[in-house]
Structures are given as structure tokens and as C-alpha cells.
Amino acid sequence: MNGDILVPMSMFLAIFGVVYLYLSTRNKERLALIEKGVDASIFMNGGQDRTPFYKVILLNLALLLMGIGVGVFIALLLATYTSLNESALYPAIIFTMAGASLFVGFTMTKKLDEK
């Protein structure tokens, strides 16, 4: 019975802790920069054309899902035409292709930001 309330409370406390730490650190960092007399324009996007966040997320998510699909397909082909162990083959190929697709997404995102 205690476990029923312990898990949601732990999740709430963890999320609250991360948000609080992020906001308090950001505030302290900004105050330190203001005390040193640094220009506050580093906090603004003023005039810079940056790639919107949703485009980056969609690009990486699409590439990740395509990488997982290609990984499943390659693992299926290897399992069918070779005598490799299927229980090790599927996770290895799927994670390898997912990692490769995330690397490609990182590279494409970097090119989007440069434009």
C-alpha cells in the first residue's frame, strides 16, 4: 500500500528537483554575469535566425524511427540467411542503426543551424 503512493511522489519530487535546479542555476548565472557588467544581449535571440526547436526534434525523431526500422529489416535478413544467434542479433543491429541515425540527425541539425 505504501508503494502505491511512493512511486508517484518520487516522480513528482524528481521532476520538481530538476526544474528547481535548472531555474535556480540559470538565475544565479545571469546575476553573476550582470554583476560583472557583461552585455545582457546573450540572453536574447535578437536578430539571429535559429532553427526552431520543433524542427530539430521532428528531424531527429524521424531519423531515429527510420533507423530502428532499417535495423529490424537488416536483423531479419541476417537471421534468415545466416546462422547467427537471433537473441543477440536483433538488439545489436537495432541499437547500432538507431545510434547511426541519431549521429546523422546530429550532423543534419548542425548544418541547419549553420544556414
C-alpha positions as CSV (number, residue, x, y, z in Angstrom):
1,M,0.0,0.0,0.0
2,N,2.9,2.4,0.7
3,G,4.4,1.6,-2.7
4,D,1.2,2.9,-4.4
5,I,1.9,6.5,-3.2
6,L,5.7,6.2,-3.1
7,V,6.3,5.9,-6.8
8,P,4.2,9.0,-7.9
9,M,5.6,11.0,-5.1
10,S,9.1,10.1,-6.1
11,M,8.4,11.0,-9.7
12,F,7.0,14.4,-8.7
13,L,9.9,15.1,-6.4
14,A,12.4,14.2,-9.1
15,I,10.8,16.4,-11.7
16,F,10.4,19.3,-9.2
17,G,14.1,18.9,-8.2
18,V,15.3,19.0,-11.8
19,V,13.2,22.1,-12.7
20,Y,14.2,23.9,-9.5
21,L,17.9,23.2,-10.0
22,Y,17.6,24.4,-13.6
23,L,15.8,27.6,-12.8
24,S,18.0,28.5,-9.8
25,T,21.2,27.8,-11.6
26,R,20.1,29.9,-14.6
27,N,19.2,32.8,-12.3
28,K,22.5,32.6,-10.4
29,E,24.4,32.5,-13.7
30,R,22.6,35.6,-15.0
31,L,23.1,37.5,-11.8
32,A,26.8,36.8,-11.9
33,L,27.1,38.0,-15.5
34,I,25.2,41.2,-14.7
35,E,27.5,41.8,-11.7
36,K,30.5,41.6,-14.0
37,G,28.9,44.0,-16.4
38,V,28.6,41.6,-19.3
39,D,26.1,42.7,-22.0
40,A,22.7,41.1,-21.5
41,S,22.2,40.5,-25.2
42,I,23.5,36.9,-24.8
43,F,20.1,36.0,-23.3
44,M,18.1,37.2,-26.3
45,N,17.7,35.8,-29.8
46,G,17.7,39.3,-31.2
47,G,18.2,39.1,-34.9
48,Q,19.6,35.6,-35.1
49,D,17.8,33.2,-37.3
50,R,18.0,29.9,-35.5
51,T,16.3,26.7,-36.4
52,P,13.1,26.2,-34.5
53,F,13.2,23.6,-31.7
54,Y,10.3,21.6,-33.1
55,K,12.1,21.1,-36.4
56,V,15.1,19.7,-34.7
57,I,13.0,17.3,-32.6
58,L,11.0,16.1,-35.6
59,L,14.1,15.6,-37.7
60,N,15.8,13.5,-35.0
61,L,12.7,11.6,-34.2
62,A,12.0,10.7,-37.8
63,L,15.6,9.6,-38.4
64,L,15.6,7.6,-35.2
65,L,12.4,5.7,-36.2
66,M,13.8,5.1,-39.7
67,G,17.0,3.8,-38.2
68,I,15.1,1.4,-36.0
69,G,13.1,0.2,-39.0
70,V,16.2,-0.4,-41.1
71,G,17.8,-2.1,-38.1
72,V,14.9,-4.5,-37.8
73,F,14.9,-5.2,-41.5
74,I,18.7,-5.9,-41.6
75,A,18.4,-8.1,-38.5
76,L,15.6,-10.1,-40.1
77,L,17.7,-10.6,-43.3
78,L,20.7,-11.6,-41.3
79,A,18.7,-14.0,-39.1
80,T,17.1,-15.6,-42.2
81,Y,20.2,-16.1,-44.3
82,T,22.8,-16.7,-41.6
83,S,23.1,-19.0,-38.6
84,L,23.7,-16.1,-36.2
85,N,22.0,-16.2,-32.8
86,E,18.8,-14.2,-33.1
87,S,18.6,-13.2,-29.4
88,A,21.8,-11.2,-29.7
89,L,21.4,-10.2,-33.3
90,Y,18.2,-8.1,-33.1
91,P,19.2,-5.8,-30.2
92,A,22.7,-5.3,-31.6
93,I,21.6,-4.3,-35.1
94,I,18.7,-2.2,-33.9
95,F,20.8,-0.2,-31.4
96,T,23.6,0.2,-34.0
97,M,21.3,1.5,-36.6
98,A,19.5,3.8,-34.1
99,G,22.8,5.2,-33.0
100,A,23.9,5.8,-36.6
101,S,20.6,7.5,-37.4
102,L,21.0,9.8,-34.3
103,F,24.5,10.7,-35.5
104,V,23.2,11.5,-38.9
105,G,20.4,13.6,-37.3
106,F,23.1,15.5,-35.2
107,T,25.0,16.2,-38.4
108,M,22.0,17.4,-40.2
109,T,20.9,19.6,-37.3
110,K,24.4,21.2,-37.2
111,K,24.0,22.0,-40.9
112,L,20.6,23.5,-40.3
113,D,22.0,25.8,-37.6
114,E,24.8,27.0,-39.8
115,K,22.5,28.3,-42.5
